[in-house]
């Protein structure tokens, strides 16, 4: 390459660098970038906060579906108790230890006895 070619190459590179810098150092571009960074990271309604809120909403919707399913099951049990006297008597006897006047009620509780560990005695 001759000196003239090298000089024109450097001048052309300098012109493209100047265009590049002038485009990104334009006051409107700088303000726009600062605005976007502010909105994404620092603002009260930032994108990061919205992502967290969307996760919370999803978790609450899952909880709502779970509790709705449990509510339906409990309503079925309640309707069964209201409409079936035998079921009402069964629950009264098993859970609340109620009895008829002519009956005696004996409550037997089992104690669980743990065996001593024989490996501890060998040491």
SEDOFI-75837 format. One record per residue (C-alpha): residue in three letters; x, y, z. Coordinates in steps of 0.02 Angstrom, whole numbers, padded with zeros to 5 digits, always signed. Example, Ala and Ser with C-alpha at 12.3 -4.5 7.8 and 13.67 -1.06 7.14 Angstrom:
# residues 2
ala+00615-00225+00390 ser+00684-00053+00357 
END
This chain:
# residues 123
unk+00000+00000+00000 unk+00060+00171-00039 unk+00058+00316+00081 unk-00086+00395-00011 unk-00191+00238+00003 unk-00152+00223+00188 unk-00197+00404+00218 unk-00363+00387+00126 unk-00399+00226+00224 unk-00371+00316+00390 unk-00476+00464+00335 unk-00617+00349+00285 unk-00605+00253+00451 unk-00606+00418+00544 unk-00761+00474+00452 unk-00854+00312+00494 unk-00799+00325+00677 unk-00858+00504+00681 unk-01027+00452+00613 unk-01039+00312+00740 unk-00992+00424+00886 unk-01100+00567+00826 unk-01250+00450+00814 unk-01230+00380+00989 unk-01177+00543+01069 unk-01327+00634+00999 unk-01421+00714+01144 unk-01586+00631+01095 unk-01507+00459+01087 unk-01424+00482+01257 unk-01587+00542+01335 unk-01680+00397+01255 unk-01556+00269+01323 unk-01560+00347+01496 unk-01751+00345+01489 unk-01755+00161+01441 unk-01632+00113+01578 unk-01734+00211+01704 unk-01898+00129+01650 unk-01824-00047+01650 unk-01730-00043+01815 unk-01773+00105+01927 unk-01952+00160+01898 unk-02094+00111+02015 unk-02177+00021+01870 unk-02018-00057+01800 unk-02014-00214+01696 unk-01929-00310+01836 unk-02067-00265+01959 unk-02198-00316+01830 unk-02114-00486+01810 unk-02119-00512+01999 unk-02301-00459+02006 unk-02344-00579+01865 unk-02261-00721+01962 unk-02363-00673+02116 unk-02524-00669+02015 unk-02487-00842+01945 unk-02454-00910+02120 unk-02616-00833+02185 unk-02716-00905+02040 unk-02644-01077+02077 unk-02691-01057+02260 unk-02866-01003+02210 unk-02889-01158+02102 unk-02825-01270+02243 unk-02942-01194+02372 unk-03088-01197+02252 unk-03061-01384+02226 unk-03051-01412+02415 unk-03209-01308+02439 unk-03303-01417+02315 unk-03246-01575+02405 unk-03297-01506+02574 unk-03467-01452+02506 unk-03496-01630+02445 unk-03452-01698+02617 unk-03567-01572+02700 unk-03712-01616+02585 unk-03681-01800+02621 unk-03689-01768+02809 unk-03847-01662+02795 unk-03939-01788+02686 unk-03880-01951+02765 unk-03919-01979+02951 unk-03808-02133+02958 unk-03659-02029+02902 unk-03700-01898+03033 unk-03705-02033+03168 unk-03540-02108+03108 unk-03450-01940+03119 unk-03527-01902+03289 unk-03467-02069+03357 unk-03292-02071+03278 unk-03237-01892+03293 unk-03336-01825+03441 unk-03354-01984+03546 unk-03542-01965+03565 unk-03648-02114+03619 unk-03827-02168+03640 unk-03899-02164+03817 unk-03900-02353+03832 unk-03719-02376+03777 unk-03554-02371+03868 unk-03405-02294+03781 unk-03228-02357+03805 unk-03085-02259+03729 unk-02925-02358+03707 unk-02767-02265+03666 unk-02615-02356+03602 unk-02444-02308+03661 unk-02299-02337+03545 unk-02150-02409+03638 unk-01983-02389+03552 unk-01858-02528+03571 unk-01685-02475+03629 unk-01554-02475+03494 unk-01437-02623+03523 unk-01295-02545+03422 unk-01274-02405+03550 unk-01239-02531+03689 unk-01104-02621+03590 unk-00989-02469+03582 
END
